[in-house]
């Protein structure tokens, strides 16, 4: 789920999405909006139950692509 133009958009995994971990995929889509998560596997921090890695979000809407830097947190 995300917000676009003040409206809530429900995203679903793309048909070619690969699982990152249970219930989370690397590609999501709703209409003309696609969001991809690219994990770099570079560890930023590691705790007892979590790992944080560098990641990129690639957002495409109406043939415009924006690449954002972020992080992915995986934990129990």
C-alpha positions in Angstrom: 0.0 0.0 0.0 1.3 3.5 -0.8 -0.1 7.0 -1.3 -0.1 8.7 -4.7 -1.6 12.1 -5.3 -3.3 12.0 -1.9 -5.0 8.6 -2.7 -4.2 5.2 -1.2 -3.1 2.7 -3.9 -3.1 -1.0 -3.2 -0.1 -2.7 -4.7 0.1 -6.4 -5.7 3.2 -8.5 -6.5 4.1 -8.3 -10.2 3.7 -11.6 -12.1 7.5 -11.9 -12.4 8.3 -10.8 -8.7 10.7 -12.9 -6.7 10.3 -13.4 -3.0 12.7 -11.4 -0.7 11.4 -13.1 2.4 7.9 -14.4 3.4 5.1 -12.1 2.2 7.6 -9.6 0.7 8.5 -9.4 -3.0 11.0 -7.5 -5.1 8.4 -6.0 -7.5 5.0 -4.5 -6.9 2.4 -3.0 -9.3 -0.9 -1.2 -9.5 -2.0 0.2 -12.8 0.8 2.4 -14.3 2.8 2.3 -11.0 5.6 -0.2 -10.5 7.9 -0.3 -7.5 11.0 -2.5 -7.5 13.2 -3.2 -4.5 16.8 -4.0 -5.2 18.8 -5.3 -2.2 22.6 -4.6 -2.5 23.4 -7.1 0.2 25.8 -4.5 1.8 25.1 -4.8 5.5 24.6 -1.5 7.3 23.9 -2.9 10.7 23.3 -6.3 12.3 21.5 -7.0 15.6 20.5 -10.2 17.3 17.3 -10.6 15.3 17.6 -8.1 12.5 19.9 -7.2 9.5 19.7 -3.8 7.7 21.1 -3.6 4.2 21.4 -0.9 1.6 18.7 -1.0 -1.0 17.3 0.9 -3.9 13.7 1.6 -4.7 13.0 2.0 -8.4 9.6 3.7 -9.0 8.1 3.8 -12.5 4.9 5.7 -13.3 3.7 6.9 -16.6 7.1 6.1 -18.2 9.0 8.2 -15.7 11.5 6.3 -13.5 12.9 7.5 -10.2 15.6 5.7 -8.3 15.7 6.2 -4.5 18.3 5.1 -2.0 17.0 3.4 1.2 17.4 0.4 3.4 15.8 -3.0 3.8 15.4 -4.4 7.3 14.9 -8.1 7.7 14.2 -9.6 11.1 12.0 -11.9 13.2 
